[in-house]
Structure formats: C-alpha cells, structure tokens
Amino acid sequence: MSSSTVAVILVAAGSGTRLGHAEPKAFVPLGESTILGVALDAVLGMHETPHVVVVAPADRVAEVQVRFAEVAAAASAPFDVVPGGASRQDSVEAGLAVLPRLVDTVLVHDAARPLTPSLVFDEVAAAVRSRGHGIVPGLPVVDTIKRIEGGHVVSTVDRSVLAAVQTPQGFPREDLDDAFASADPTFEYTDDAAIAAAAGFTVDLVPGDARGFKITVPEDLRRAEQHLGVAPHVRPDGERAVAPASHPAELGTPAVAPPASRIGTGVDVHAFADDPATPLWLAGLEWPGERGLSGHSDGDAAAHAICDALLAAAGLGDVGAIFGTADPRFAAAHGEVFLAETRRLVEASGFRIVNVTVQIVGNRPKLAPRRAEAEALLSHVLGAPVSVAATTTDGLGFTGRGEGVSALATALLATP
C-alpha cells in the first residue's frame, strides 16, 4: 500500500496541434526520452517521493504504463495511468479519482512544462502544507502589457499587479476535491487555481522558475532542446526527431558541437542615498536599519553587477542598454526583477547559466550573518549556483570613506 501523502497529477492528454507533430505533445521526442519522460524525471526527483498519476490520451494509457512503470518503481513511487477527459478539468478530475485517501497534498503539473526543476515541486508542496491553502508558482511580468480592442491599443495594463503563472499548482487535497465538485462544467477554466478561487479558496503566489516554460510551438521545443544539450534532426520518414547529445546524428556527423563556455564580468557602484528613510537592498535582500543606496531602481549594486556579467557573457550588451534609467518600468524595481529578466534573455539566446560569483565592496552592511540567505535567493532566481563574498578597502577610496557600495561579478555560461 502507498505511504505517500503528496501526489502529483501529471496532465499529458493534450493533442499539441500547434507543435506541428502527428503524435500528442507529451509523446514528442525530447533528448533521449519524450516531453512526458523528461517531465516525469523532474517529478520523481522530489525530496518526498510522490504518488504519481499520469493522465494520458485514452489510446496511450497502456503504452505509458509499460514505458514508465519501471522508472517509477525504481524511485519507489506509486504510479497510476488514467485516460484523460474532453477538457483539462475532466482530466484532472480523472487523476483525483484514483488517489488514495492517505494523500493530503496534491500538485497538478502540465507535462508540457518538462524542464521545471524538482525544487519547484518541493517548494510548492512545502508551501501548501505550511500555509494550508492553494499555492501557484509564477514569474514577474516584465513586458509592457496592452489591452486591445479590434486590433487597436486602448490602454496599458499595470503589470505590477500581474504574474505569469506556471505549474505545478498545489492544494490541500480536501480543498481541491471540493473545488472540482462545485466547478461549473460549462465554464472553461484556464488552470486549477481558477477552479479553486471560484470555489472561494485562497491561492498564494510563490516564485516560479524560468525553466518552467510551456512547450506550445516549435520554437519552445527548440529552446527545451538547447537546455538539454540536444540537437534536432530529421528521421528518414521526414518526421522531426531529436538526436541525443551523446549519440551521433545522421550522416555520421556529431549531433551537437562540444559545449562552449563564455565568461563575463560586471561592475556596479551606488552611492548611499541622502534620504535616511531609503531602505537598503543588496544581493536581493532588504537590510533593515542600514542606509539605503541611491538609484533609479532600488540601487542593488550586487544584483546589477551580476546582470552586467551575464549580459556581457551572452554578448547582449549591459544593464544600461537593457534597463535604461529613462525607462519608467524599472523605477524602484528590485534586483530580483532585473535578474529574472536577464536570465530570460540569456536563456532565450541559447545559453545556460553555469555559476556566478559576486563580491561586494564596502564597509556596511556586514554580509556574513546573511551570506547563506543571499546566496540561496540569488541561486533560486538564476537557477544556478551563486557565490557571494564581501570585502572592505581598508578605509581607502569611495567605499572606504563610507560613501557607497560597489560590486564586482563574474558569470560563466555554457552553450550546447
């Protein structure tokens, strides 16, 4: 009998017609597996072994069972496969129906987001349990959003109140059961959080991950292949397939060129603000009781130096070019916003962040007590290890006189 109290319903019943493949989206090749296989690997990488339910097209249920049952068994994960319904809502309900009563926390995840890290699943499950209600991961909206009518722009939407929501979306089991039981069958809900909210349940947002993007069109699939270090090729029957990085492609040529490394450096300097009420933001953290830094944004010299290093390594310019001080969108924006957008730009250009180091130069604040906290936050935002260090200049120069803070960063990127 299963002892898992957390379950993941992996929704993989969509047709994926916009991807341009004959087979359903979840069964499209990705790396040495399929989109579904890569997504399942992330689920099985959770710290707490989940009860996994794959919702598949009715004619693929037996195939999924045969193909992945041993994989789940090797991870000691209870594993079920059920046929999907006519809508996403029906498919999730089918997954809920087979869960044992022992399960008290349910995460619903789209197989079309195969690169979502296992850590995101762990964090969503932990947040559901600690807060006692629904949790969804999401990212800040960095583009300017317009409302249109008949092809004409009629207004600009305040993006500060918007978030791009991802999966897995987690809920207390009882709440999710009740929400689906009361859902309007004639209404098309876009996600499970909408069903929970419609039933009156609270849903909170937690930080998502840029790797959790959804594969919808061919460009998304190419982006996922770049992340995995694989290259597309064409099968003899004319269908697009994927050559694993470790295997030769057709015609005897390597499927992928050897990984290439790119290194960038970044520097940023900010003076202390004249207004003593200005809060200090540094390395992504707020430092209560410390004098703040002046700047168009929050003045986070460490975050800005990291952005400069990443952009330089990717050949994308610098912070001034991407996030100009004349742009009102970034007025008072925190370093996390700059880092998330920089990561998106870097990854969209085909690079993977390997690691980052940043050294803060200044007399204050004292970094040591919060070093681990800063490293954890920055690493989470960038999806790669970040090392944070600090030093003084023994009373010399701008920082030594206590006039401000500077930061120097180095970033290492890799390409498939």
C-alpha positions in Angstrom: 0.0 0.0 0.0 1.2 3.5 -0.8 2.6 5.6 2.1 2.9 8.8 0.0 0.9 11.7 1.4 1.8 14.0 -1.5 0.7 13.3 -5.1 1.5 14.8 -8.5 -1.1 14.6 -11.2 0.9 14.9 -14.5 -1.5 16.1 -17.2 -0.3 14.7 -20.5 -3.6 14.3 -22.5 -3.3 17.3 -24.8 -3.1 17.0 -28.6 -0.5 19.7 -29.1 -1.5 20.5 -32.6 0.4 23.9 -32.6 3.6 21.9 -32.1 3.2 20.5 -35.6 3.6 16.8 -34.7 1.4 13.9 -35.6 1.7 12.4 -32.1 0.3 14.0 -28.9 2.5 16.7 -27.4 3.7 14.6 -24.4 5.0 11.9 -26.7 7.1 14.2 -28.9 10.8 13.2 -28.6 12.9 15.4 -26.3 16.5 14.3 -25.6 16.7 10.6 -25.2 13.2 10.4 -24.0 9.9 12.3 -24.6 8.4 15.5 -23.2 6.5 13.3 -20.8 9.6 11.3 -19.8 11.6 14.5 -19.0 8.7 15.9 -17.0 8.3 12.6 -15.1 12.0 12.7 -14.2 11.6 16.1 -12.6 8.6 14.8 -10.6 10.5 11.7 -9.4 13.3 14.0 -8.3 11.2 15.4 -5.5 12.6 15.2 -2.0 9.5 13.4 -0.8 8.5 10.6 -3.1 5.1 11.4 -4.5 2.2 9.2 -5.7 2.3 9.9 -9.4 -0.8 9.8 -11.7 -0.2 10.4 -15.4 -3.3 11.5 -17.3 -2.7 10.3 -20.9 -4.8 10.1 -24.1 -7.1 7.0 -23.9 -5.2 5.2 -26.6 -1.9 5.7 -25.0 -2.6 4.6 -21.4 -1.2 1.1 -21.9 1.9 2.5 -23.6 2.6 4.9 -20.7 2.1 2.2 -18.2 4.6 -0.2 -19.9 7.1 2.5 -20.6 7.3 4.3 -17.3 6.1 1.9 -14.6 9.6 0.6 -14.0 11.0 4.1 -13.9 8.5 5.0 -11.1 9.2 1.7 -9.3 12.9 2.4 -9.3 12.1 5.6 -7.4 9.7 3.7 -5.1 6.9 6.0 -6.3 3.3 4.7 -6.5 2.3 5.0 -10.2 -1.1 5.2 -12.0 -2.0 6.0 -15.5 -5.6 7.1 -16.4 -7.3 8.2 -19.6 -7.9 12.0 -20.0 -11.2 13.6 -20.5 -12.7 16.0 -23.0 -11.2 19.0 -21.1 -8.3 19.7 -18.8 -10.8 19.9 -16.0 -12.1 16.4 -16.8 -8.5 15.1 -17.0 -7.5 16.4 -13.6 -10.7 15.0 -12.1 -9.8 11.6 -13.5 -6.5 11.9 -11.8 -8.0 12.9 -8.5 -10.4 10.0 -8.6 -7.7 7.3 -8.3 -5.7 8.9 -5.4 -5.9 7.1 -2.1 -7.3 8.9 0.9 -3.9 9.0 2.5 -2.9 11.7 0.1 -3.4 15.1 1.8 -1.5 17.4 -0.7 -2.0 17.4 -4.4 0.2 19.1 -7.1 -1.1 19.4 -10.6 1.5 19.8 -13.3 1.5 20.1 -17.1 3.7 17.7 -18.8 4.2 20.4 -21.4 6.5 22.1 -18.8 9.1 19.4 -18.7 12.1 21.4 -17.5 10.5 22.6 -14.3 13.1 21.7 -11.6 12.3 19.3 -8.9 13.0 22.0 -6.4 9.9 23.9 -7.5 7.7 20.9 -6.7 9.3 20.6 -3.3 8.7 24.3 -2.6 5.1 24.3 -3.7 4.3 21.2 -1.6 6.0 22.7 1.4 4.1 26.0 1.0 0.8 24.2 0.7 1.4 22.4 4.0 2.8 25.4 5.9 0.0 27.8 4.7 -2.9 25.4 4.4 -4.2 26.6 1.1 -3.5 26.8 -2.7 -0.1 27.7 -4.0 0.9 28.5 -7.6 4.4 29.4 -8.9 4.8 32.5 -11.1 7.2 35.0 -12.5 7.0 38.8 -12.7 5.7 40.2 -16.0 8.5 42.2 -17.5 7.0 43.2 -20.8 4.6 46.2 -21.1 1.1 44.8 -21.4 -1.5 46.4 -23.6 -5.3 45.9 -23.7 -6.6 45.8 -27.2 -9.9 46.0 -28.9 -10.4 45.3 -32.6 -6.6 45.3 -33.1 -6.3 48.8 -31.5 -4.4 49.5 -28.3 -6.8 51.1 -25.8 -4.9 51.1 -22.6 -1.7 50.0 -20.8 -2.2 47.4 -18.0 -0.4 47.9 -14.7 2.0 44.9 -14.8 3.0 45.4 -11.2 -0.3 43.5 -10.3 0.3 40.7 -12.8 2.2 37.5 -12.7 2.9 34.8 -15.3 1.6 31.7 -13.6 3.2 28.2 -14.1 2.7 24.7 -12.7 2.9 22.7 -10.6 -0.1 24.2 -8.7 -0.6 22.7 -5.3 -3.6 22.4 -3.0 -4.8 20.7 0.2 -6.4 17.5 -1.1 -9.8 18.3 0.5 -9.9 21.8 -1.0 -9.2 20.6 -4.5 -11.8 17.8 -4.2 -14.4 20.4 -3.1 -13.4 22.9 -5.7 -13.8 20.4 -8.6 -17.1 19.2 -7.1 -18.5 22.7 -7.2 -16.9 23.8 -10.5 -19.2 24.9 -13.3 -19.0 22.2 -16.0 -19.9 24.7 -18.8 -17.2 27.1 -18.0 -13.7 26.7 -19.4 -11.2 27.3 -16.5 -7.6 28.1 -17.6 -5.9 26.4 -14.7 -6.6 24.7 -11.4 -6.0 27.9 -9.4 -9.0 29.4 -11.2 -11.2 26.5 -10.1 -10.0 26.8 -6.5 -10.6 30.6 -6.5 -14.0 30.2 -8.0 -14.9 28.0 -5.1 -13.8 30.6 -2.6 -10.4 29.1 -1.6 -7.3 31.2 -1.1 -4.5 30.8 -3.5 -1.0 32.4 -3.0 1.8 33.0 -5.4 5.4 31.8 -4.8 8.4 32.4 -7.1 8.5 30.3 -10.2 11.4 29.3 -12.4 12.2 30.4 -15.9 12.9 26.8 -16.9 9.2 26.1 -16.2 8.2 27.5 -19.6 5.5 25.7 -21.6 6.2 23.9 -24.8 3.5 25.1 -27.2 5.0 25.9 -30.6 8.1 24.6 -32.4 10.4 27.4 -31.1 9.6 26.3 -27.5 10.7 22.8 -28.3 14.0 24.1 -29.8 14.5 26.1 -26.6 14.0 22.9 -24.5 16.4 21.0 -26.7 19.0 23.7 -26.1 18.6 23.4 -22.4 19.1 19.7 -22.5 22.1 19.9 -24.9 20.4 18.1 -27.8 20.0 19.0 -31.5 17.1 18.4 -33.8 17.4 16.2 -36.8 15.0 14.6 -39.3 14.1 11.0 -39.3 14.1 9.0 -42.6 10.3 9.2 -42.7 10.5 13.0 -42.7 9.3 13.5 -39.2 11.3 15.8 -36.9 13.2 13.9 -34.2 15.9 14.6 -31.7 19.4 13.3 -31.6 20.8 12.8 -28.1 24.0 14.9 -27.4 25.9 11.7 -26.7 24.9 9.9 -29.9 26.0 10.7 -33.5 23.3 12.2 -35.7 22.6 11.0 -39.2 25.2 11.0 -41.9 27.9 10.3 -39.3 28.2 13.9 -38.0 28.1 14.9 -34.3 24.6 15.7 -33.2 25.8 18.6 -31.1 29.0 20.6 -31.0 31.1 20.3 -27.9 29.9 22.6 -25.1 31.3 26.1 -25.3 31.9 28.3 -22.3 31.5 32.1 -22.2 32.7 34.3 -19.3 31.5 37.8 -18.5 32.4 40.4 -15.8 30.2 43.1 -14.4 30.8 46.1 -12.1 28.3 48.4 -10.4 28.6 51.3 -8.0 26.0 53.1 -6.0 26.3 56.0 -3.5 24.4 56.0 -0.3 21.1 57.9 -0.6 20.7 61.3 1.1 17.3 60.4 2.5 17.8 58.3 5.6 14.4 56.7 5.1 15.6 55.0 1.9 15.8 51.2 2.6 18.9 49.3 1.7 18.5 46.5 -0.9 21.6 44.5 -1.6 22.2 41.0 -3.0 18.4 40.7 -3.4 17.8 41.2 0.3 16.4 44.1 2.3 18.7 45.2 5.2 16.6 46.9 7.9 18.4 49.6 9.8 21.0 50.1 7.1 21.4 53.2 5.0 20.0 52.8 1.5 21.6 53.3 -1.8 20.5 55.8 -4.4 19.5 54.8 -7.9 16.7 54.7 -10.5 15.7 51.3 -9.1 16.4 50.0 -5.6 20.2 50.6 -6.1 21.1 46.9 -5.6 24.7 47.1 -6.8 25.3 43.3 -6.4 22.3 42.3 -8.5 23.1 44.9 -11.1 26.8 43.7 -11.3 25.5 40.1 -11.8 23.2 41.2 -14.6 26.1 43.0 -16.3 28.3 39.9 -16.1 25.5 37.7 -17.5 24.7 40.1 -20.3 28.4 40.5 -21.2 29.0 36.7 -21.3 26.0 36.3 -23.6 27.0 39.3 -25.8 23.7 41.1 -25.1 25.1 44.4 -24.0 24.9 45.8 -20.5 22.5 46.9 -17.8 22.3 50.4 -19.1 21.3 49.3 -22.6 18.7 46.8 -21.4 17.4 48.5 -18.3 17.8 52.2 -19.1 17.3 54.8 -16.3 14.9 56.6 -18.6 12.6 53.6 -18.6 9.8 54.2 -16.0 9.1 50.5 -15.9 12.2 49.9 -13.7 11.7 52.8 -11.3 12.2 51.4 -7.8 12.3 47.8 -9.2 14.1 45.3 -7.0 17.2 43.4 -8.1 15.1 40.2 -8.4 13.2 41.7 -11.4 16.4 42.6 -13.2 17.9 39.2 -12.5 14.8 37.3 -13.7 14.6 39.2 -16.9 18.4 38.9 -17.5 18.1 35.2 -17.1 15.2 35.0 -19.5 17.2 37.0 -22.1 20.3 34.8 -21.6 18.4 31.6 -21.9 16.4 32.8 -24.9 19.8 33.4 -26.6 20.7 29.7 -26.2 22.9 29.9 -23.1 22.8 28.1 -19.8 24.0 29.8 -16.6 26.7 27.6 -15.0 27.6 29.7 -12.0 28.1 33.3 -10.8 30.3 34.9 -8.2 29.8 38.4 -6.9 32.0 40.4 -4.4 30.5 43.3 -2.5 33.0 46.1 -1.6 32.0 48.4 1.3 32.1 48.9 5.0 28.5 48.1 5.5 26.3 46.1 5.7 28.1 43.1 7.4 27.4 40.3 4.9 28.5 37.3 6.9 25.3 36.8 9.0 23.1 36.7 5.9 25.5 35.3 3.3 23.7 32.0 3.0 20.4 33.7 2.7 21.6 35.9 -0.1 23.2 33.0 -1.9 20.1 30.9 -1.7 17.9 33.7 -3.0 20.2 34.6 -5.9 20.7 31.0 -6.8 17.0 30.4 -6.9 16.3 33.3 -9.2 19.1 32.4 -11.6 18.7 28.7 -11.4 22.4 28.2 -10.9 24.9 28.4 -8.0 25.7 31.9 -6.9 28.6 32.7 -4.5 28.6 35.9 -2.6 31.6 37.4 -0.9 32.4 40.8 0.7 35.5 42.9 1.4 36.5 46.4 2.5 39.2 48.7 1.1 40.8 49.4 4.5 39.5 52.9 4.5 40.7 53.8 1.0 38.6 55.4 -1.8 34.9 55.9 -2.3 33.8 52.7 -0.4 36.5 53.1 2.3 35.2 56.6 3.1 31.7 55.1 3.5 30.2 57.0 0.6 28.6 53.9 -1.0 29.0 50.3 -2.2 30.4 48.7 -5.3 30.2 45.1 -6.5 32.2 43.0 -9.0 30.6 39.9 -10.6 31.8 37.1 -12.8 29.4 34.8 -14.7 30.1 31.5 -16.6 27.7 30.5 -19.3 27.6 27.4 -21.5 26.1 26.6 -24.8 25.0 23.2 -26.1 
